Amino acid sequence: MKKLFLTLSMVVVTLLVIARPPKKNNKKQTYSYAAAQELTQMYGEVENLRWSDSKDNLIRADFQIDGQNFSTFFYRDGSFAATTHQVTFDQLPAQARKPLKAKFQGVEFSKIVHYQSNETESYFVEMVEEGVTSIYRVSSEGSISRFK
């Protein structure tokens, strides 16, 4: 009887050690089930999905759709915060392209990032003039403001 009790005790202890839930401070699991469900609902199946922690206590999902890179941010409760992806100048809305062409004639734009949240949609345009990098925020309606 002692052997049976001892064997069962060892099995239970072993199972508890193996099945022990991760500690609360474990950073390996950075996404929530709700964020994963929201991402699937928004985009369906995505490729090369990677989750990470982001600034401002957000969860970040980096992924690809048809070879294009996206980053989508979620609040800790899993609700959508914003999404970004790189676009070309030709993909900008006409109302945003016209003022950029007029204000920055002859300047080449090195990177354009589309930013969209529930409240706003804008484009961040990076350009290099005489060795100095500048970033401008351009609204979909065409207003331009210096970002950095």
C-alpha positions in Angstrom: 0.0 0.0 0.0 2.9 2.3 0.8 4.5 1.6 -2.5 1.2 2.4 -4.3 0.8 5.6 -2.4 4.4 6.6 -3.0 4.1 5.9 -6.7 0.9 7.8 -7.1 2.4 10.8 -5.2 5.4 10.8 -7.5 3.1 10.7 -10.6 1.0 13.6 -9.3 4.1 15.7 -8.4 5.6 15.0 -11.8 2.3 15.9 -13.6 2.1 19.1 -11.6 5.6 20.1 -12.5 5.0 19.4 -16.2 1.6 21.0 -16.3 2.6 24.0 -14.2 1.1 27.2 -15.8 3.6 29.9 -16.8 4.4 32.6 -14.3 2.7 35.9 -14.6 5.9 37.7 -15.5 6.6 35.3 -18.4 7.0 37.4 -21.5 6.9 34.6 -24.1 3.1 34.8 -24.5 2.5 38.4 -25.6 -0.8 38.2 -27.3 -4.3 37.7 -26.0 -6.9 35.3 -27.4 -9.2 38.3 -28.0 -6.5 40.1 -30.0 -5.9 37.0 -32.1 -9.7 36.7 -32.7 -9.9 40.3 -33.7 -6.9 40.0 -36.1 -8.6 36.9 -37.8 -11.9 38.8 -38.1 -10.2 41.8 -39.6 -7.8 40.1 -42.1 -8.7 36.4 -42.2 -5.7 34.1 -42.7 -2.3 36.0 -42.7 1.2 34.8 -43.3 4.3 35.0 -41.1 2.4 36.2 -38.0 4.6 37.3 -35.1 3.3 38.8 -31.9 5.3 41.1 -29.6 4.9 43.8 -26.9 4.9 47.3 -28.1 5.2 50.7 -26.5 2.4 52.2 -24.6 1.3 48.8 -23.2 0.0 47.6 -26.7 0.3 44.2 -28.3 1.8 44.2 -31.8 1.1 41.7 -34.6 3.4 41.8 -37.6 2.3 39.8 -40.6 2.1 39.6 -44.4 -0.8 39.6 -46.8 0.0 38.9 -50.4 3.7 39.6 -49.6 2.9 43.1 -48.1 4.0 43.7 -44.5 1.5 45.0 -42.0 1.8 45.9 -38.3 -1.5 45.9 -36.3 -1.7 47.1 -32.7 -4.2 46.0 -30.1 -5.0 47.1 -26.6 -4.4 44.5 -23.8 -8.1 43.7 -23.8 -7.8 42.6 -27.5 -9.6 45.6 -29.0 -8.1 47.2 -32.2 -5.9 50.3 -31.8 -4.3 50.9 -35.2 -2.7 49.4 -38.2 0.3 50.5 -40.4 1.8 49.4 -43.7 4.2 50.8 -46.2 2.7 52.2 -49.5 4.1 53.8 -52.6 3.5 57.4 -53.7 1.1 56.2 -56.3 -1.0 54.5 -53.7 -1.7 57.7 -51.9 -5.2 59.2 -52.4 -5.1 62.0 -55.0 -6.0 64.6 -52.4 -2.8 63.7 -50.5 -0.6 63.4 -53.6 -1.3 66.8 -55.0 -0.2 69.0 -52.0 2.9 66.8 -51.5 4.0 67.3 -55.2 3.4 71.0 -54.9 5.2 71.5 -51.6 8.1 69.2 -52.2 8.9 69.5 -55.9 11.8 67.4 -56.9 12.2 65.7 -53.5 12.2 61.9 -53.4 10.2 60.3 -50.7 12.1 57.4 -49.1 9.3 55.8 -47.2 5.5 56.3 -46.9 3.6 54.6 -44.1 -0.2 54.4 -44.1 -1.6 54.7 -40.5 -5.2 53.9 -39.7 -7.1 53.7 -36.4 -10.8 53.9 -35.5 -10.4 57.7 -35.2 -8.0 58.7 -37.9 -6.3 57.8 -41.2 -3.1 59.5 -42.2 0.2 58.9 -44.0 3.7 59.5 -42.7 6.1 60.5 -45.5 9.8 60.3 -44.9 12.1 62.3 -47.1 15.8 63.2 -47.2 16.8 66.7 -48.2 20.5 67.7 -48.2 21.3 64.8 -45.9 18.6 65.7 -43.4 15.7 63.2 -42.8 12.3 64.7 -42.3 8.9 63.1 -41.6 5.6 64.7 -42.5 2.1 63.7 -41.6 -0.3 64.0 -44.5 -4.1 63.5 -43.9 -6.3 61.8 -46.5 -7.7 65.2 -47.2 -4.3 66.7 -48.0 -3.3 68.7 -45.0 0.5 68.5 -44.3 2.2 68.9 -40.9 5.8 68.3 -39.8 5.9 65.2 -37.6 9.7 64.9 -37.0 
